[in-house]
Amino acid sequence: MEVLNLAQLNSEVLALKKQFATIQKFISEDLEFARRTEEAWQEIDEGKCTTLSEEDFRKEMEKW
């Protein structure tokens, strides 16, 4: 087992904090994506979305 002095321990804790902050950001983004996806599926289930034929869809895409 490795023995760490106070400075090494502090360095390790800071590195872990940085890693945690990065992970926390990704988790927040994933949760937001999941929330928005769930809302979209609810709108689809409630019939609030419009449908297009394949031809109309292509015409709409060409406008973009």
PyMOL commands that set and color helices and strands:
alter all, ss='L'
color gray80, all
select helices_A, chain A and resi 6-45+54-63
alter helices_A, ss='H'
color red, helices_A
deselect
rebuild
show_as cartoon
